[in-house]
């Protein structure tokens, strides 16, 4: 199952926010779409315009690799 299906997202634009021990996806309307506790991440990083992290099995959305294309 791919990440969009797992967390119920499509190809819409979202804000990726890192704060208070979490990585959060927020819609343009200000609604929290998904959230991961940093303590549940196995690793994270970036390459060119992509930010990625690997979530562990204790993560709210289960384990898996999540990659986000960014503009900044």
Buried (B, 14 or more C-beta within 10 A) or exposed (E): EEBEEBBEBEEEEBEEEEEEEBBBBBEEEEEEBBBBBEEBBEEBEEEEEEBEBBBBEEBEBEEBEBEBEEEE
